[in-house]
Amino acid sequence: MKITVYNFKGGVGKTSIALNIALSLDMGIITNDVYSPIENILPEKQFIKLEKDMSIPEIPEGMNIVFDLGGYIDTRAIEALRQSDKVLIPVTNDFINLQVTINAIDEIWEFNENLIIIANRTVKDDFLDISQAIKQFYDFPVSELKQSRVFSNLFQEKKSIRDIVKQGGLKAYSYRIINEQFDELLKTIGG
């Protein structure tokens, strides 16, 4: 399976989502982000950081990879989008993020129609607001990931949300809802 996590807007949680998918499903990651923290977490054989002059390689059928593309327009993104089985587009609930995301969806859709929108870092009515804004224009599924510290813990503990919860204790209780939400997202993408 090949999954792209992408949005033109930076700071919407692309890397955290990509990392948790990779850790949960034992997938590799390819990124075009020059300052990716993932290289300090995944073993070298599971991670490729593309330098400016490197193109996206053709990924063989049956190889499981997540493309974590930086929040800027990069021509290599088109190749990743074309190869991907699913494209995840995270968005947070503010006017600029929603506007940029709607523009991104319009362009991404040209290269891949298997889109899932992720209402990320939600609190209170954010999921409803994002869902309604997206549904005005599109009929793509919208998944929710609530605001949680677990995403910063992924980078510290180098474990998936599922594995952090399995350890038990207070973290298991605190992260149970986000763990359930992420498991639902994984089911939606077929993982």
Wavefront OBJ file of the C-alpha trace (Angstrom):
o trace
v 0.000 0.000 0.000
v 1.163 3.512 -0.803
v -0.216 6.472 1.139
v 0.528 10.158 0.665
v 0.014 12.605 3.529
v -0.123 16.045 1.955
v -1.515 19.557 2.139
v -0.149 22.815 0.790
v -0.541 24.263 4.285
v 2.251 23.564 6.719
v 1.718 22.914 10.419
v -1.407 20.771 10.074
v 0.161 17.565 11.426
v 1.270 15.768 8.259
v 4.496 14.361 9.705
v 2.911 13.139 12.959
v 0.174 11.344 11.028
v 2.667 9.841 8.566
v 4.903 8.659 11.412
v 2.063 7.001 13.314
v 0.920 5.222 10.149
v 4.464 3.990 9.502
v 4.906 2.823 13.097
v 1.442 1.220 13.243
v 1.655 -0.638 9.935
v 5.433 -1.179 9.722
v 5.747 0.982 6.607
v 8.636 3.010 5.280
v 8.536 6.773 4.810
v 9.783 8.927 1.964
v 9.876 12.670 2.635
v 10.902 15.769 0.727
v 11.042 17.751 3.971
v 14.614 18.896 4.583
v 14.138 19.149 8.351
v 12.174 15.988 9.044
v 12.363 14.699 12.632
v 11.440 11.235 11.346
v 15.037 10.461 10.415
v 15.847 10.348 14.144
v 13.104 7.795 14.802
v 12.956 5.267 12.002
v 15.899 3.056 11.069
v 17.777 4.121 7.945
v 16.369 1.195 5.922
v 12.815 2.418 6.649
v 13.321 6.090 5.775
v 14.361 8.054 2.675
v 14.862 11.800 2.794
v 14.874 13.215 -0.709
v 17.439 15.902 -1.364
v 16.453 18.793 -3.651
v 17.775 17.130 -6.803
v 16.362 13.661 -6.042
v 13.146 12.495 -7.650
v 10.576 10.175 -6.116
v 11.484 6.613 -7.024
v 8.976 4.285 -8.650
v 7.772 2.138 -5.745
v 7.269 -1.524 -6.694
v 3.845 -3.111 -6.256
v 3.477 -4.694 -2.843
v 5.903 -2.308 -1.132
v 4.315 -0.372 1.743
v 5.337 3.263 1.901
v 4.076 6.570 3.268
v 4.970 9.738 1.394
v 5.297 12.578 3.926
v 5.434 15.633 1.725
v 6.410 19.036 3.049
v 3.840 21.821 3.147
v 4.971 23.448 -0.077
v 4.392 22.838 -3.748
v 6.987 20.402 -5.055
v 6.783 18.785 -8.484
v 7.796 15.470 -6.899
v 4.467 15.474 -5.101
v 2.702 14.730 -8.383
v 4.612 11.457 -8.762
v 3.831 10.441 -5.175
v 0.151 11.294 -5.657
v -0.049 9.240 -8.857
v 1.523 6.201 -7.175
v -0.591 6.348 -4.022
v -3.559 4.163 -3.166
v -4.863 6.814 -0.741
v -4.114 10.488 -0.122
v -4.660 11.856 3.382
v -5.156 15.603 3.683
v -4.957 16.897 7.261
v -6.612 20.212 8.098
v -7.146 22.199 11.276
v -10.136 24.419 11.989
v -9.255 27.939 11.062
v -10.241 29.997 8.051
v -6.813 30.082 6.357
v -6.211 26.333 6.824
v -9.632 25.488 5.438
v -9.216 27.822 2.479
v -5.743 26.485 1.601
v -6.975 22.906 2.062
v -9.897 23.416 -0.312
v -7.450 24.804 -2.902
v -5.131 21.837 -2.264
v -7.973 19.339 -2.707
v -8.823 20.894 -6.081
v -5.253 20.384 -7.299
v -4.579 17.014 -5.650
v -7.813 15.597 -7.047
v -6.396 15.928 -10.574
v -3.782 13.272 -9.768
v -5.606 11.009 -7.316
v -9.300 10.728 -6.472
v -8.877 8.502 -3.401
v -8.790 11.305 -0.847
v -9.507 11.226 2.880
v -9.711 14.514 4.738
v -8.479 14.456 8.329
v -9.959 16.994 10.722
v -6.844 17.181 12.882
v -6.272 18.533 16.399
v -9.985 18.997 16.968
v -11.585 20.407 20.099
v -15.256 21.137 20.757
v -17.103 21.720 17.437
v -14.035 21.641 15.156
v -14.918 18.320 13.544
v -18.432 19.485 12.717
v -17.146 22.821 11.355
v -14.495 21.159 9.175
v -16.893 18.459 7.951
v -19.507 21.023 6.969
v -16.950 23.204 5.165
v -15.563 20.243 3.206
v -19.005 18.777 2.421
v -20.034 22.072 0.772
v -17.609 21.248 -2.042
v -16.758 17.533 -1.897
v -18.023 14.120 -0.961
v -14.739 12.756 0.430
v -14.720 10.988 3.800
v -13.678 13.138 6.752
v -11.982 11.459 9.722
v -11.375 13.061 13.092
v -8.226 13.149 15.219
v -8.694 15.061 18.469
v -6.091 17.388 19.938
v -3.652 15.223 21.894
v -0.143 15.285 23.326
v 0.350 11.759 22.068
v 1.640 13.073 18.749
v 4.627 14.761 20.386
v 5.123 11.584 22.454
v 5.473 9.573 19.234
v 8.727 11.380 18.584
v 9.978 10.891 22.153
v 8.930 7.273 22.653
v 9.457 6.151 19.038
v 6.304 4.036 19.285
v 2.895 4.147 17.631
v -0.126 5.422 19.531
v -1.355 1.829 19.692
v 1.929 0.670 21.293
v 1.942 3.567 23.774
v -1.609 2.652 24.836
v -0.671 -1.035 25.166
v 1.863 -0.078 27.851
v -1.081 0.672 30.133
v -1.222 3.187 32.945
v -2.305 6.804 32.727
v -1.198 7.169 29.090
v -3.443 4.270 28.088
v -6.387 6.048 29.691
v -5.438 9.515 28.380
v -4.845 8.356 24.802
v -7.632 5.802 24.418
v -9.926 8.091 22.371
v -7.211 9.242 19.952
v -6.088 5.607 19.653
v -9.633 4.573 18.689
v -9.850 7.452 16.203
v -6.547 6.522 14.612
v -7.579 2.858 14.402
v -10.739 3.984 12.584
v -8.584 6.034 10.178
v -6.380 2.984 9.546
v -9.498 0.906 8.765
v -10.679 3.629 6.362
v -7.381 3.561 4.457
v -7.391 -0.228 4.463
v -4.554 -0.827 6.916
l 1 2 3 4 5 6 7 8 9 10 11 12 13 14 15 16 17 18 19 20 21 22 23 24 25 26 27 28 29 30 31 32 33 34 35 36 37 38 39 40 41 42 43 44 45 46 47 48 49 50 51 52 53 54 55 56 57 58 59 60 61 62 63 64 65 66 67 68 69 70 71 72 73 74 75 76 77 78 79 80 81 82 83 84 85 86 87 88 89 90 91 92 93 94 95 96 97 98 99 100 101 102 103 104 105 106 107 108 109 110 111 112 113 114 115 116 117 118 119 120 121 122 123 124 125 126 127 128 129 130 131 132 133 134 135 136 137 138 139 140 141 142 143 144 145 146 147 148 149 150 151 152 153 154 155 156 157 158 159 160 161 162 163 164 165 166 167 168 169 170 171 172 173 174 175 176 177 178 179 180 181 182 183 184 185 186 187 188 189 190 191
